Amino acid sequence: MTSIFDQGLAPVEANYAVQSPIDFIERTASVYPDSPSIIHGAVRYNWAQTYDRSRRLASALKGRGIGRGETVAAMLPNIPAMVECHFGIPMIGAVLNTLNVRLDAEAIAFMLEHGEAKAIIADREFGEVVRDAVSRLKDKPLVIDVDDPEYGEGVQVSDLDYEAFLQEGDPQFQWRLPENEWDAISLNYTSGTTGNPKGVVYHHRGAYINALGNQAVWSMGMHPVYLWTLPMFHCNGWCFPWTVTAMAGTHVCLRRVDPEKILRLIKEHKVTHMCGAPIVLNALLNVPPESKAGIEHEVRSMVAGAAPPAQVIGAVEEMGIRITHVYGLTESYGPVTVCAWKSGWDELPLEERAKVKARQGVRYHTLAGAMVGDPNSMEAVPKDGKTIGEIFLRGNTVMKGYLKNPKATEEAFRGGWFHTGDLAVWHEDGYMEIKDRLKDIIISGGENISTIEVEDALYRHPSILEAAVVARPDEKWGETPCAFVTLKPEAGDVSEEEVIAFCREHLARFKVPKTIIFSELPKTSTGKIQKFLLRDQAKELD
C-alpha cells in the first residue's frame, strides 16, 4: 500500500549517496590537511599527505590492471602502509584482505588462493612465509615489498618496492565511491572448527556504520590520539582505521606489542585511546614501576574477549587507564555490543565493578538487534540472569556472508538472525553475559585457535594414538591450548617437551599446546570424547 509520502519523493542524486568509510579521508584531508595523521617512529604524516599516498596506491593498483571486485592482500604489521591500504585499495572498488601475520605459509597460501588475490603487499618481517606461500600458487599475485625503517632488517619480499610503487600512482587520482554500498570492501578469514578457515566478507555500508558506532559508544570526540595495540589484521582493526580517520585523529603505529614502548608512547604522544585483548593490559602491569608511572591524562582502553580479572582491572585503572568491555566477532565487523557504563556503578567495590564490567552488555546504536535465545525455537530466553541461550545478532553490521560457502552462510543466518555460537545469560537490565561457547574455539591472546587443527597436528606424531584439545585458563593469555593424549602401546617414553617441539614443526607458534597431559580419554558409550570432562580437568591444573 502506498501513501502520500511515496509519491514524487524517490531518492535522487541530490538526496541519496552511498555510505562508505573511504569517504572519511577526503573530508578529513580537506578540513584538517595539516593535522597529524600518522606517527611511526621518526615518520610523521599529516592528513593531506596520507590522502595523497592513499590515492597514489589506488592509482598504481589500477595502473596494474586491478579493479572492482578483485582482491588485494596485505601481510603487514601496524604501520603506515596498512592504514593506506584501508583507503587506497577500496578506492578502486578492490577488496582488502588483511592477513594474520602469525600464520604459516600453508594457511596464507590457502587464503591467497581462495580469495583469488591479484596482489599482496608484504612487510619484510614476513618475507619468508610470503615467498613460501606464493610459491605454492598456480596463479601468482603481484608481490609488493614494504621496507619499514622501524624493522630495518630482513630480505626483500620482491623486487617491487612499495614506495617506488606509490610513485607509479597519481596523488590527485579521481577515485569514486562504489555504485552500491553492498559492494565488498574487505575479506577477513576466521578460524573454523573444521577444515579450512572461512572468508568473511564485509560491505561498504557495514564498515561505515560500525566505524561510526565505535566512536559513538566510546564518545571519542574529535582528534583522538589512537595507539595501535590491536592488530589491524583483526576485523580490519575492528574498523578503527576508518573510525580514527573520520574523527581526524592520529594513528600512532606499533609494529608489535611491547609493554614498555606502549607506556612510553602513551606519555610521549598523549595517547587517548587504544584497543586489544586482555593480554595487552596484563603485559602493562609487569613492567618496572618507573615505566608505569607518569601517565597524567586519562587513557581509554577498549577490551574484547574474556574480561580481565578484578585485580587487573583495579591495577590498570590505578595507572590512569579506563576500561570499556565490548563483544563481537569477525562476522560482525568486530565489536557490536558494549558494557555501557552507568555512573551509579562507579561507587561499587572493585570486585563488584569488575563483575559488571565482565558482561558483554547491550547492542551498539548501529546494531539492529541482539538477543539471547533458544537456538531451536529462536525464542528469547527470560531475562533472569540464569537461563542460558545463544547470542543472536542482526543488522547492517553483520557480514555479507562467507565467501564461496553458501551452505555455511545459510546456516549462520538461519531464522533471520546471525548465530554467534556463544552461550550467554540475559540479565534483568538487558545486559548479556557469556557463559560458554558452542564451538571449541580457543581464544588465546585475542587469537582464535581451532582445536581440530591442533588435534590434527598431534595425530601426526608417530607415538600418539588419540588426542583431544581444550582451553586451559591462563592469566596472561586468557586461554591456552591444553592437549590430552593417549600414547600407542609400543610408544615407549615420550615427554611433554618432545610433543610440544613436534607441534612447533606443524603449527603457528601461538597455536602450539602449552600443556600436554598423558592419559586415557573419557568417552561416551558410542566412543565420543567427553570434552566437558577434559575442560574441567584443565581448569583444575596448577
C-alpha positions as CSV (number, residue, x, y, z in Angstrom):
1,M,0.0,0.0,0.0
2,T,1.4,3.4,-0.9
3,S,0.9,6.7,0.9
4,I,1.2,10.3,0.1
5,F,4.8,10.1,1.2
6,D,5.6,7.6,-1.5
7,Q,4.5,10.0,-4.3
8,G,7.2,12.1,-6.1
9,L,9.7,11.5,-3.3
10,A,12.0,8.9,-4.8
11,P,15.7,9.0,-3.9
12,V,17.8,11.1,-6.3
13,E,21.4,12.1,-6.6
14,A,20.7,15.2,-4.6
15,N,19.4,13.4,-1.5
16,Y,20.9,9.9,-1.6
17,A,24.5,8.8,-1.5
18,V,26.3,5.5,-1.0
19,Q,27.7,5.1,2.6
20,S,31.4,4.1,2.6
21,P,34.2,4.7,5.1
22,I,36.6,5.6,2.4
23,D,34.8,9.0,2.1
24,F,36.0,9.9,5.6
25,I,39.6,10.5,4.4
26,E,38.5,13.0,1.8
27,R,36.6,15.1,4.4
28,T,39.3,14.9,7.0
29,A,42.1,15.8,4.5
30,S,40.1,18.8,3.2
31,V,39.1,20.1,6.6
32,Y,42.2,19.3,8.6
33,P,45.0,18.9,6.0
34,D,47.8,19.9,8.4
35,S,46.7,17.9,11.4
36,P,48.8,14.8,12.2
37,S,47.5,11.6,10.7
38,I,50.3,9.1,11.4
39,I,53.2,8.8,13.8
40,H,55.5,5.8,13.3
41,G,59.0,6.1,14.8
42,A,60.6,9.0,13.1
43,V,57.9,9.1,10.4
44,R,55.3,11.9,10.6
45,Y,52.5,12.4,8.1
46,N,49.6,14.9,8.1
47,W,46.2,14.2,6.6
48,A,46.9,15.8,3.3
49,Q,49.9,13.6,2.8
50,T,48.1,10.4,3.9
51,Y,45.3,11.2,1.5
52,D,47.8,11.7,-1.3
53,R,49.6,8.5,-0.6
54,S,46.3,6.5,-0.5
55,R,45.3,8.0,-3.8
56,R,48.7,7.1,-5.2
57,L,48.2,3.5,-4.0
58,A,44.8,3.3,-5.7
59,S,46.1,4.8,-8.9
60,A,49.1,2.5,-9.0
61,L,47.0,-0.6,-8.4
62,K,44.6,0.4,-11.1
63,G,47.5,1.0,-13.5
64,R,48.5,-2.6,-12.9
65,G,45.0,-3.7,-14.1
66,I,43.4,-4.3,-10.7
67,G,39.8,-3.2,-10.3
68,R,36.4,-3.7,-8.8
69,G,35.8,-7.0,-7.0
70,E,39.4,-8.1,-7.1
71,T,41.3,-9.0,-4.0
72,V,44.5,-7.3,-2.8
73,A,46.0,-8.9,0.3
74,A,48.1,-7.2,2.9
75,M,50.6,-9.1,5.2
76,L,51.6,-6.1,7.3
77,P,52.0,-5.1,10.9
78,N,50.6,-1.9,12.2
79,I,52.5,0.5,10.0
80,P,51.5,3.5,7.8
81,A,51.2,1.3,4.7
82,M,48.4,-0.7,6.5
83,V,46.4,2.5,7.1
84,E,46.9,3.5,3.5
85,C,45.6,0.0,2.3
86,H,42.3,0.6,4.1
87,F,41.6,3.5,1.8
88,G,43.7,3.1,-1.4
89,I,42.5,-0.5,-2.1
90,P,38.7,0.1,-1.8
91,M,39.1,3.4,-3.7
92,I,39.2,1.4,-6.9
93,G,36.5,-1.0,-5.8
94,A,39.0,-3.7,-5.0
95,V,38.7,-5.8,-1.8
96,L,41.2,-5.6,1.0
97,N,42.2,-8.9,2.5
98,T,44.3,-8.4,5.7
99,L,46.2,-11.5,6.6
100,N,47.1,-12.7,10.1
101,V,50.8,-12.2,10.3
102,R,51.1,-15.1,12.8
103,L,50.0,-17.8,10.3
104,D,52.2,-20.2,8.4
105,A,52.8,-20.4,4.7
106,E,50.2,-23.2,4.2
107,A,47.4,-21.2,5.7
108,I,48.5,-18.0,3.9
109,A,48.6,-19.9,0.6
110,F,45.1,-21.2,1.1
111,M,43.8,-17.7,1.8
112,L,45.5,-16.2,-1.2
113,E,44.1,-18.9,-3.5
114,H,40.6,-19.0,-2.0
115,G,40.4,-15.2,-2.1
116,E,41.9,-15.1,-5.6
117,A,44.3,-12.4,-4.6
118,K,45.7,-10.3,-7.5
119,A,48.3,-8.7,-5.4
120,I,49.9,-8.9,-2.0
121,I,51.6,-6.1,-0.1
122,A,54.0,-7.6,2.4
123,D,56.4,-6.5,5.1
124,R,59.9,-7.9,5.1
125,E,59.5,-9.5,8.5
126,F,57.1,-12.0,6.9
127,G,59.1,-12.3,3.7
128,E,60.0,-16.0,4.1
129,V,56.4,-17.0,4.8
130,V,55.0,-14.9,1.9
131,R,57.6,-16.3,-0.6
132,D,56.8,-19.8,0.5
133,A,53.1,-19.2,0.2
134,V,53.3,-17.6,-3.2
135,S,55.5,-20.5,-4.5
136,R,52.6,-22.9,-3.8
137,L,50.2,-20.9,-6.0
138,K,49.4,-21.7,-9.6
139,D,48.3,-18.1,-10.3
140,K,51.0,-15.8,-8.8
141,P,49.8,-12.5,-7.5
142,L,51.8,-9.2,-7.9
143,V,54.1,-9.0,-4.8
144,I,54.9,-5.6,-3.4
145,D,57.8,-5.3,-0.8
146,V,57.4,-3.0,2.2
147,D,60.8,-1.9,3.7
148,D,59.7,-0.4,7.0
149,P,62.6,1.6,8.6
150,E,61.3,0.6,12.1
151,Y,62.1,-3.0,11.2
152,G,65.3,-2.3,9.3
153,E,66.3,-5.9,8.5
154,G,65.2,-8.9,6.5
155,V,65.4,-9.8,2.9
156,Q,63.1,-8.0,0.4
157,V,59.9,-9.9,-0.5
158,S,60.1,-8.9,-4.1
159,D,61.9,-6.5,-6.5
160,L,58.9,-4.1,-6.4
161,D,59.3,-1.7,-3.6
162,Y,56.2,-0.2,-2.0
163,E,57.5,3.4,-2.1
164,A,58.5,3.1,-5.7
165,F,55.2,1.5,-6.5
166,L,53.4,4.6,-5.0
167,Q,55.4,6.8,-7.4
168,E,53.6,5.0,-10.2
169,G,50.4,6.5,-9.0
170,D,48.7,9.9,-9.2
171,P,48.3,11.8,-5.9
172,Q,45.3,13.6,-7.5
173,F,43.7,10.3,-8.6
174,Q,40.0,10.8,-9.0
175,W,38.6,7.8,-7.2
176,R,34.9,7.0,-6.9
177,L,32.6,5.7,-4.2
178,P,31.1,2.3,-5.1
179,E,27.9,2.3,-7.1
180,N,26.4,0.1,-4.5
181,E,27.2,0.3,-0.8
182,W,26.5,-3.5,-0.6
183,D,29.8,-4.0,-2.6
184,A,32.5,-5.8,-0.8
185,I,35.1,-3.7,1.0
186,S,37.2,-6.3,2.8
187,L,37.7,-10.0,3.3
188,N,38.8,-11.5,6.7
189,Y,39.4,-15.1,7.4
190,T,38.2,-16.6,10.6
191,S,39.4,-19.8,12.2
192,G,36.9,-22.6,11.8
193,T,36.2,-25.6,13.9
194,T,36.5,-27.9,10.9
195,G,38.5,-27.8,7.8
196,N,39.9,-24.6,6.3
197,P,39.0,-21.1,7.6
198,K,36.0,-19.3,6.3
199,G,36.3,-16.0,4.4
200,V,34.1,-13.3,6.0
201,V,33.0,-10.6,3.6
202,Y,32.3,-7.0,4.7
203,H,30.5,-4.4,2.7
204,H,31.0,-0.6,2.5
205,R,27.8,0.2,4.4
206,G,28.6,-2.1,7.3
207,A,32.1,-0.8,7.6
208,Y,30.9,2.8,7.5
209,I,28.3,2.2,10.2
210,N,30.5,0.2,12.5
211,A,33.2,2.8,12.3
212,L,30.8,5.4,13.5
213,G,29.4,3.1,16.1
214,N,32.8,2.8,17.6
215,Q,33.1,6.5,18.2
216,A,29.5,6.7,19.5
217,V,29.8,4.1,22.2
218,W,33.2,5.5,23.3
219,S,32.3,9.2,23.0
220,M,35.6,9.6,21.3
221,G,35.2,13.2,20.1
222,M,37.4,14.9,17.5
223,H,41.1,14.4,17.2
224,P,41.7,11.3,19.3
225,V,45.3,10.0,19.6
226,Y,44.9,6.3,19.0
227,L,47.7,3.8,19.7
228,W,47.6,0.7,17.6
229,T,48.0,-2.1,20.2
230,L,45.3,-4.0,18.3
231,P,46.4,-5.7,15.1
232,M,44.9,-4.1,12.0
233,F,44.5,-7.6,10.5
234,H,41.9,-8.4,13.2
235,C,38.5,-7.5,11.7
236,N,40.2,-4.6,9.9
237,G,41.4,-3.4,13.3
238,W,37.7,-3.6,14.4
239,C,37.1,-0.8,11.9
240,F,39.2,1.7,13.8
241,P,41.4,2.6,10.8
242,W,38.2,4.2,9.5
243,T,36.9,5.5,12.9
244,V,40.1,7.4,13.7
245,T,40.2,8.9,10.3
246,A,36.6,10.0,10.4
247,M,37.4,11.8,13.7
248,A,40.5,13.4,12.3
249,G,42.6,11.6,14.8
250,T,46.2,10.5,14.9
251,H,47.2,6.9,14.2
252,V,50.2,6.0,16.5
253,C,51.6,2.9,14.9
254,L,53.2,0.0,16.8
255,R,54.8,-3.0,15.0
256,R,54.4,-5.4,17.9
257,V,53.1,-5.3,21.5
258,D,56.0,-4.1,23.7
259,P,54.7,-3.1,27.1
260,E,57.4,-0.5,27.9
261,K,57.1,1.0,24.5
262,I,53.3,1.2,24.8
263,L,53.7,3.2,28.1
264,R,56.4,5.4,26.6
265,L,54.2,6.2,23.6
266,I,51.2,6.9,25.8
267,K,53.2,9.5,27.7
268,E,55.1,10.9,24.8
269,H,52.1,11.4,22.4
270,K,49.4,11.8,25.0
271,V,47.5,8.8,23.7
272,T,43.8,8.9,24.4
273,H,42.5,5.6,23.1
274,M,43.7,2.0,22.4
275,C,42.2,-1.4,22.0
276,G,43.1,-5.0,22.3
277,A,42.8,-8.3,24.2
278,P,43.2,-8.5,28.0
279,I,46.7,-9.8,27.5
280,V,47.8,-6.3,26.5
281,L,46.6,-4.9,29.8
282,N,48.3,-7.8,31.7
283,A,51.5,-7.0,30.0
284,L,51.4,-3.4,31.1
285,L,51.3,-4.5,34.8
286,N,54.5,-6.5,34.5
287,V,56.9,-3.6,33.6
288,P,59.1,-1.8,36.2
289,P,57.2,0.7,38.4
290,E,59.1,3.6,36.9
291,S,57.7,2.7,33.5
292,K,54.1,2.6,34.8
293,A,54.4,6.0,36.5
294,G,53.8,9.3,34.9
295,I,50.5,8.9,33.0
296,E,48.9,12.3,33.8
297,H,45.9,12.1,31.5
298,E,43.1,9.6,31.1
299,V,43.6,6.8,28.6
300,R,40.6,4.8,27.4
301,S,41.1,1.1,26.6
302,M,38.5,-1.0,24.8
303,V,38.9,-4.6,25.6
304,A,37.3,-7.6,23.8
305,G,37.3,-11.3,24.6
306,A,37.3,-12.6,28.1
307,A,37.1,-9.8,30.6
308,P,40.3,-9.1,32.7
309,P,40.3,-10.4,36.3
310,A,39.2,-7.8,39.0
311,Q,42.8,-7.3,40.2
312,V,43.9,-6.5,36.7
313,I,41.1,-4.0,36.2
314,G,41.9,-2.3,39.5
315,A,45.7,-2.1,38.8
316,V,45.2,-0.8,35.3
317,E,42.7,1.8,36.3
318,E,45.1,3.0,39.0
319,M,47.6,3.7,36.2
320,G,45.0,6.0,34.6
321,I,43.6,3.6,32.0
322,R,39.8,3.3,31.9
323,I,38.5,0.0,30.6
324,T,35.4,-0.5,28.4
325,H,34.4,-4.1,27.6
326,V,33.0,-4.9,24.2
327,Y,32.0,-8.1,22.4
328,G,31.8,-9.1,18.7
329,L,33.1,-11.5,16.1
330,T,34.8,-11.4,12.8
331,E,31.4,-11.9,11.3
332,S,30.1,-8.7,12.9
333,Y,32.9,-6.3,11.8
334,G,34.3,-6.6,15.3
335,P,32.6,-5.2,18.4
336,V,28.8,-4.7,18.2
337,T,27.9,-4.9,21.9
338,V,29.3,-2.8,24.8
339,C,29.1,-2.9,28.6
340,A,27.6,0.6,28.5
341,W,28.7,2.1,31.8
342,K,26.3,3.7,34.3
343,S,27.6,6.4,36.7
344,G,26.0,4.6,39.7
345,W,28.4,1.7,39.2
346,D,31.4,3.9,39.9
347,E,30.7,3.6,43.7
348,L,30.8,-0.2,43.7
349,P,33.7,-2.0,45.3
350,L,36.3,-3.2,42.8
351,E,35.2,-6.8,42.8
352,E,31.6,-5.8,42.1
353,R,32.7,-3.3,39.5
354,A,34.8,-5.9,37.8
355,K,31.8,-8.3,37.8
356,V,29.7,-5.8,36.0
357,K,32.5,-4.9,33.5
358,A,32.7,-8.6,32.6
359,R,29.3,-8.5,30.9
360,Q,29.2,-8.3,27.1
361,G,26.5,-5.7,27.6
362,V,24.0,-4.2,25.2
363,R,23.9,-3.6,21.5
364,Y,25.7,-0.7,19.7
365,H,23.4,2.1,18.5
366,T,24.3,0.8,15.0
367,L,23.3,-2.9,15.5
368,A,19.6,-3.5,14.7
369,G,19.1,-6.3,17.2
370,A,20.7,-8.6,19.7
371,M,19.0,-11.4,21.5
372,V,19.8,-14.3,23.8
373,G,17.6,-17.1,22.6
374,D,16.9,-20.8,22.2
375,P,18.7,-21.9,19.1
376,N,15.9,-24.4,18.2
377,S,12.8,-22.3,18.8
378,M,14.5,-19.0,18.1
379,E,12.5,-17.5,21.1
380,A,14.2,-15.2,23.6
381,V,15.2,-16.6,26.9
382,P,13.9,-15.0,30.2
383,K,16.0,-12.0,31.4
384,D,16.7,-13.8,34.7
385,G,20.5,-14.0,34.7
386,K,20.2,-17.8,34.8
387,T,18.7,-19.2,31.7
388,I,21.4,-20.0,29.1
389,G,20.8,-19.3,25.4
390,E,22.8,-18.5,22.3
391,I,23.6,-14.9,21.4
392,F,22.0,-13.8,18.1
393,L,22.7,-10.7,16.1
394,R,21.1,-8.9,13.2
395,G,21.7,-5.6,11.3
396,N,23.8,-3.8,8.8
397,T,27.0,-4.7,10.8
398,V,26.6,-8.4,10.2
399,M,28.7,-9.8,7.3
400,K,27.5,-10.3,3.8
401,G,28.3,-13.9,4.3
402,Y,31.1,-16.5,3.8
403,L,33.0,-16.3,0.5
404,K,32.2,-19.3,-1.8
405,N,30.3,-21.0,1.0
406,P,26.6,-20.6,0.6
407,K,25.8,-23.6,2.8
408,A,27.7,-22.1,5.8
409,T,26.2,-18.7,5.1
410,E,22.6,-20.1,5.1
411,E,23.2,-21.9,8.3
412,A,24.8,-18.9,10.0
413,F,21.7,-16.8,9.1
414,R,19.1,-19.4,9.9
415,G,15.8,-18.0,11.4
416,G,16.6,-14.4,10.4
417,W,19.5,-14.0,12.9
418,F,23.2,-14.5,12.8
419,H,24.1,-17.4,15.1
420,T,27.2,-16.5,17.1
421,G,27.8,-19.9,18.7
422,D,28.3,-18.1,22.1
423,L,26.2,-19.1,25.0
424,A,25.1,-16.4,27.5
425,V,22.5,-15.4,30.0
426,W,20.4,-12.3,29.8
427,H,20.2,-10.1,32.9
428,E,17.1,-8.2,34.1
429,D,18.6,-4.9,32.9
430,G,19.1,-6.3,29.4
431,Y,22.9,-6.9,29.7
432,M,24.2,-10.1,28.2
433,E,26.9,-12.2,29.8
434,I,28.7,-15.0,28.0
435,K,28.9,-18.3,29.9
436,D,30.4,-20.8,27.4
437,R,30.9,-21.5,23.7
438,L,29.0,-23.8,21.4
439,K,32.2,-24.2,19.4
440,D,35.5,-25.5,20.7
441,I,37.4,-22.5,19.6
442,I,40.2,-21.3,22.0
443,I,40.8,-17.6,22.3
444,S,44.4,-17.1,23.3
445,G,45.7,-13.5,23.4
446,G,42.9,-12.4,21.1
447,E,43.7,-15.1,18.5
448,N,41.2,-17.8,17.6
449,I,42.7,-21.4,17.7
450,S,40.8,-24.3,16.2
451,T,41.1,-27.4,18.5
452,I,40.6,-29.6,15.5
453,E,43.6,-28.1,13.7
454,V,45.8,-28.6,16.8
455,E,44.5,-32.2,17.2
456,D,45.3,-32.9,13.6
457,A,48.9,-31.9,14.2
458,L,49.1,-34.1,17.3
459,Y,47.7,-37.1,15.4
460,R,50.7,-36.8,13.0
461,H,53.0,-37.7,15.8
462,P,54.0,-41.4,15.3
463,S,53.6,-42.2,19.0
464,I,50.1,-40.7,19.6
465,L,47.1,-42.8,19.5
466,E,44.4,-40.3,20.5
467,A,44.3,-36.6,21.2
468,A,41.8,-34.0,22.4
469,V,42.5,-30.3,22.9
470,V,40.6,-27.9,25.2
471,A,41.1,-24.5,26.6
472,R,43.0,-24.0,29.8
473,P,42.5,-20.7,31.6
474,D,45.7,-18.6,31.6
475,E,46.3,-15.4,33.5
476,K,48.5,-13.9,30.7
477,W,46.8,-15.2,27.5
478,G,43.2,-15.7,28.7
479,E,43.3,-19.2,27.4
480,T,45.9,-21.6,26.1
481,P,45.6,-25.0,24.3
482,C,45.8,-27.9,26.6
483,A,46.2,-31.3,24.9
484,F,45.2,-34.6,26.4
485,V,46.9,-37.5,24.6
486,T,46.9,-41.3,24.7
487,L,50.1,-42.9,23.5
488,K,50.3,-46.1,21.4
489,P,51.1,-49.2,23.4
490,E,54.5,-49.5,21.7
491,A,55.4,-45.8,22.1
492,G,57.8,-46.1,25.0
493,D,58.8,-42.9,26.8
494,V,57.5,-39.7,25.2
495,S,58.0,-36.4,27.0
496,E,55.8,-33.3,27.1
497,E,58.7,-31.3,25.6
498,E,59.0,-33.7,22.7
499,V,55.3,-33.4,21.8
500,I,55.4,-29.6,22.1
501,A,58.5,-29.5,19.9
502,F,56.8,-31.7,17.3
503,C,53.7,-29.4,17.3
504,R,56.0,-26.4,16.6
505,E,57.0,-28.0,13.4
506,H,53.4,-28.2,12.2
507,L,51.6,-25.2,13.7
508,A,52.0,-21.5,14.0
509,R,53.7,-20.8,17.3
510,F,50.6,-19.3,19.1
511,K,48.6,-22.5,18.3
512,V,51.1,-24.9,19.9
513,P,49.7,-26.5,23.2
514,K,51.3,-25.1,26.3
515,T,50.3,-28.2,28.3
516,I,50.4,-31.9,27.4
517,I,48.6,-34.4,29.7
518,F,49.2,-38.1,29.0
519,S,46.0,-40.1,29.9
520,E,43.1,-42.2,28.7
521,L,40.4,-40.0,27.2
522,P,36.9,-40.2,28.7
523,K,34.3,-41.3,26.2
524,T,30.6,-41.9,25.9
525,S,29.2,-45.4,25.2
526,T,29.3,-44.6,21.5
527,G,33.0,-43.6,21.7
528,K,32.7,-39.8,21.6
529,I,35.3,-38.0,23.6
530,Q,33.7,-36.1,26.5
531,K,35.4,-32.8,26.2
532,F,33.5,-31.2,29.0
533,L,35.3,-33.5,31.5
534,L,38.6,-32.6,30.0
535,R,37.8,-28.9,30.3
536,D,37.0,-29.4,34.0
537,Q,40.4,-31.2,34.4
538,A,42.2,-28.4,32.6
539,K,40.7,-25.8,34.9
540,E,41.9,-27.7,38.0
541,L,45.5,-27.9,36.8
542,D,48.0,-26.0,38.9
